[in-house]
Amino acid sequence: MESQLLHKISKLLDALEPISQGPGDLTSTLQHIAQTAQTFFRADSCIIFAINPITSRFITFINTVNSLQKDTISYQNSRSEEFAQEVLTQRVLLIENVELTPDHNNRFIKLEGIHSLGALALRMRHTHKPLGVLYLNFKQQQKFSAEDCELFQFFADQASNILQEAWLLRRYQEIARIGQEINQALTTVEILFQKLQRHVADILDIRYAFLLAVYQPQTNRLDLYLGEKGHSSIRADDPLVGACRYVIETQETLFIRELSKEAKTLPFQPIDIRNTEQLESLIFVPLILRGMSLGVLSIQHAQPNVYNQEDLFILQLLANDIALAIYNMRLYDSLSRLNETGQLLTQQLDSEQVLQATADKIRDVIKADFVILYPYDTTGKCPTK
C-alpha cells in the first residue's frame, strides 16, 4: 500500500514538474494547476478561485471546461467566499455525496450533474495566507480513501508552493510597472503618493498605514504624506524625529516585527505620528539616490509579525523608484527656476531691479535665509552690494 502511494506521489510530481521548474504569469500557472489536478485525479472538471493573499479577496477564477455557462460560474463565485472559508479551515474537504450536504448542493452542482466534490485549500507556506481554493468535481459518485486524502493534501501543498512563486513573480512585475509609471511624467509628490496608494494596495498590506516622508535638507524637516485606513492626509514642515530621523541619518532600513516588545531596544524614541492605536509591525526604508537621503517609505500594521522578508524586499524595490522620481522632480524644479532667472537677466530692466530679482530667485531655489550679490564694477571701483 505504501509503495503504491509513493508511486502515485512520484507520478504527481512528474505531472507538476513543468510548472514547478519555471512558473509563468499567474493566469497560466493557475491553468496548469487546474488541468493537472483534473487529469491526475480523473475529475470531470476543476475550478480554481484565486485569492490575493494581501487583501484576502478573490481576484480571478480558472476552469477546465469551456462549456461551463457564465451564469453558473457567477453563481458559484457568489457562494465561493463562504464555502472557501470552510475549505481554508479544513485544508481538504471531501464530499462523497453532495445530495446529503444541502449547503454544498447549489445550482451549479445540480446543472453540471456533480455527485462528489473535492475542495483543496491553497495557502502560503509560513504565513498560511490564502492563495486560492481548488474544486474537483466528479459526476460519478466517489468513495474517497485515506490514501486519496493524503494525495489531495500532497497536491495542495505542491500546488501552493508553485502558486506562491507565481504570486511573488507577479509582485515583482507590478513593482516594475509602478516604477515605470511614476517616472514617466514629472508631477508633484502629492500626485505621486496618490498613484502609489492606488497601485501598492494589491501587493503590500497598507490597510493600516502607508507613509511617504520627504526630507527637506534646507530646513531639516519632513513633508509627510500619510494613507490611513482609506484616508489620506498631508503634513508639511513636520519635525525630523523618531524612526524617520534614524533612517534618514543612518540610511539603514528599519524592520520592527513587534513594537511593544522591541521598543526598549530601539536606538530612538518611537513617535506615533497617527495619534491612534499602537501599530506593531513596521518597516521603514530610506529613499536614497547618489548617497543623498531624500526621505523614508514605510508600511505599518496593527498586528505583530505581519510582514516578512519578501515584503521588505518589495518595499525596497519600490523605494528605489520613488527616490528616482523625487530626485527628478527636484531637479526639474531647480532647472525651471534657474531658467526663469536666466530669462529675467536678459530682459531690459533697471540694474538694481535685476540684482534684487536675481537674489530672490537664488534664495528660493537654494532655500537660503538671505542672499548677497556683489556686482563687478567695470570702472575699477569697489564692488557694491
Secondary structure, 3 states (H helix, E strand, C coil): CHHHHHHHHHHHHHHHHHHHCCCCCHHHHHHHHHHHHHHHHCCCEEEEEEEECCCCEEEEEEECCCCCCHHHHHHHHHHHHHHHHHHHHHCEEEECCHHHCHHHCCHHHHHCCCCEEEEEEEECCCCCCEEEEEEEEECCCCCCCHHHHHHHHHHHHHHHHHHHHHHHHHHHHHHHHHHHHHCCCCCCHHHHHHHHHHHHCCCCCCCCEEEEEEEECCCCEEEEEEEECCEEEEEEEEECCHHHHHHHHHCCCEEECCHHHHHHHCCCCCCCCCCCCCCCEEEEEEEEECCEEEEEEEEEECCCCCCCHHHHHHHHHHHHHHHHHHHHHHHHHHHHHHHHHHHHHCCCCCHHHHHHHHHHHHHHHHCCCCCCCCCCCCCCCCCCC
